[in-house]
Amino acid sequence: MPTATSNTVSSNRVHAILVVRPDGRTPAAFHLKRTLAALHGQTRPVDVLTIVVCGGDDHLFEIADAAGAEFVFRAPASIGYAAATALVTPRLDGDAVWLLAQDTAPEPDALARLVGALERSPSVAFVAPKLVRWDDRTEIVSLGAGMTRFGRTVGLADDELDQGQHDAREDVLGADVRGILVRTDAWTRLGGLDRGLSGADEGLDLGVRARLAGGRVSLVPSALVATAGDGVAGLPTALTPQRRRRAAYAERVAQLHRRLVYAPAVMVILDWLSILPLALWRSVVDLVRKQPGRIAPEWAAAVVALVRLVPVWRARRRLAHARTVSWSQIAPLRTTRGELLERLDDDPEVALGGHRRSDLRFFAGGGAWLVLAALVVSVAAFPALLAWPVLGGGALQPLATTVGQLWDDAMFGQRALGLDTVGPADPFAAVIAVLGSLWAWAPSRALVLLWLLALPLAALGGWFAATRVTERASLRLLGGALWALSPTLLAALTQGRPTGVILHLLLPWLFYAGAVAHRSWAGAGAASILLAGVIATAPSLAPAMLVVWIGAVLAAVVLRAGRGVARLIWTLIPSAALALPLVWNAVANHQAWGLVADPGVPWAGPQVAADAAGRALLAAGIPTPDLAGWTTLLPDGPTWWVPLLSVPLALLALAAPLTQRWAAGIALLVITALGLGTAFAVVGISVAFVQSATVPLWPGTGLSLAWLGGVGGALVALDAGLAPRVALARGIAATLVFAAAATLAVPSLTAFTRGTATIADGPASTLPAFVAAEGREDPDVGTIVLTPQADAGVAAQVVWGASETIGGQTTLLSTRTDATGQDDELAELAADLVTPSSEDVVGQLADRGIGFILLAPSTEPETDAARTVRLSAMTALGQRDTLVVVGDTAKGELWRVVDQIAPRPEEAASASVLGRWIAFGQLAIFGIALLLAVPTAASIREARRTPRVVGPHWQEGR
């Protein structure tokens, strides 16, 4: 084999190595034919051509064999580019080696320019061309590569529009391996390409080794080589998720391999030991950067780097053999942090004519004024809330007194109610724990503040949700106002329904994040957390949300060729993780219907009838039988017109599919239909019980979803329809819709002042102060609460701690239809307590850890049967020597057990371990979701390149 001994290529002999390997569905034959034609068309022809065909594709081999090459080899399909070129090294015949693949088609003068540059610079080890797109030579694929201090590869001009901005650059640290022309003596001295790099950074590594051997690497920007990015050389173009994962894997393997090869001998072991910890840290960073698809390649690369030590040893020997200068010689060519940040801050997509997102204009567009106005209205509507420490009435109860107790109630284990109830917490308990933690020193105060801020928060959420529908400031204000004036929100506020209030505040943000979940990991992460909160707060909406999710996934598959499906799938995972323990328990205990029960305090409240008239009210968006309060405001006046106030909004929503933005209109109309369908389906259905009464599901949750779709559809119709060039028509329609909604809201906004609201200044505890004081010190204090019923029965409940709380409620008890052994035991204890026949019942209570007995007043108005039961129970309890009368309290008659109280029975060790594993899994999943949701500089830059409004948008002036 001839070997060059001079530092020039005066003999002008160039040996081209062309490696061919088909890559899945890519047209390798087509690319190979173009590359061969480009080689034959060179103004300065190659002297020797060797083709290596990887794999058993006979058609490709026939094309290569007919190309007139001096040598044609067959190689295994799994062979890499470095190994394929090594097969040719013993047969090299020339002064320079030209590295090509089937998808690298040089321009006619490319080789002449490369050879000329190599001749003019005797100190240059190899020269690199400018790689451009296969079908667009105006876009640069690669022009030189750099490396940071920690070994990160940096493309110096990747994916930029070619305007000659980099043509003056010559000296670089390395380059893409495709198309480089290497001196044969340098190729031999350096040992060719490193096979341990897995196909990435081969040109950069060759450049680093050439520099350490005393050579240089130079760019020839005038030499153009087109590449399709689907050949065996270089990283594949990231057109599919599979290619992106493969590229990420190859990049990380190469980086770890180079780190172990370049490191000083004393540092190799430390670098090797740090591989797995670094993989864990980089996985967290990938989540923060919204790149979860890189986590699996990261760990795969880490495992490969851990076990593949022989290639590292060989590469270190090769480097030591060729090295003649110190590492300080390449320091000036490393990419600095400032240069890297400048590179990352570039916005090439916008520069190439991409979309640039408009400003949000929250203050300039009046959004801040809308929120401030809603706050003023809220204070005027509920002025006493400013002084209340606890909120009561309706389905409201205090929260746990400490943050620790809030989160204990949200975990698997012993429940705060029941004789000895052990099982999963309702997911809503986690929502309450988050809410209470926001005001950690007085958690119950957080609920009061939520009530006071509900209207401004609803206006804020509605305004931001409207930004996904329209760019017009006036319509965004209308969307925020309509959402704050929703009949379901106002009914929930006046009746004391925390689930209705929280759901209404979460829905617009779910719409805001979910609308872009298919195109952004930040949106998918936020939507996944919000969806979990929505389903936890309103389980009856789960079927509707599942339909929306399936529709979104199918749309991504059909319309976006599967792009974004992984993000959409993720949005469901936190919800499933939060609900799975309760679902498993319900299915195992044949209580599946209980999963749709409204969480929190079981409370029936005013309910719309499940008849034609009731469903007509639901169709109008009104969840209460009093026509949103108008029957109390006008008790003797006509109220038939009240449901008609929803007609303007409904007509606009129905018109949305007829506008230019028909797709968005149809989607919002489907959401409206799902909400109304949910409300119609659940009205009159009871799956929960409180004492001896059934508790129907509240249809207001479905109406909130329907109101979201209706408001969104109306905004679409106003934005893209109704003669979009006639501002007057739009203004009149918007004013009519707002006036109707405001009129419908008048009774609810004045209900507190008129004394018709259910909410009240709540007690700090549902138990007497004496019990509450002991319960605050010891959360395992047990109290059995006996409540006479109207049918002469007695309802019994065991409360642990200082009070019943919203977070401590459990559907395990409120939806149970079959009596368990504990239910039978509790019934026997209650029966024995209210009758004088049993002598040892108090001792049984003490053995169970129950130290107090509360005879609560029956529901007003008290019936004769209930009064008789109450008086009989007082007599029976008063005659027991083992009880001490504490006194008559506002919560009822209280007795204390004199006997020694045993500690509350501890849960089984297996249940404790299971609870810890469930908590760990849920925290891990929500931690991942939170990391995905947190915006970063990169995600914000990416968001700027996409329109804020989802779907085609009318671009006429705002």
PyMOL commands that set and color helices and strands:
alter all, ss='L'
color gray80, all
select helices_A, chain A and resi 28-40+58-65+81-91+110-120+184-190+195-197+202-212+241-262+265-273+275-288+292-307+310-322+327-333+337-345+348-351+367-381+383-386+403-409+427-437+443-466+473-484+487-495+498-514+521-537+539-559+565-570+573-588+592-596+612-619+630-633+642-658+662-682+700-720+727-754+769-777+811-814+821-833+841-847+864-878+909-933+937-944
alter helices_A, ss='H'
color red, helices_A
select strands_A, chain A and resi 14-20+48-54+71-75+96-101+104-106+124-133+140-142+145-147+153-155+181-183+216-227+391-392+413-414+422-423+686-690+693-696+760-761+782-788+794-800+850-855+883-889+892-897
alter strands_A, ss='S'
color yellow, strands_A
deselect
rebuild
show_as cartoon
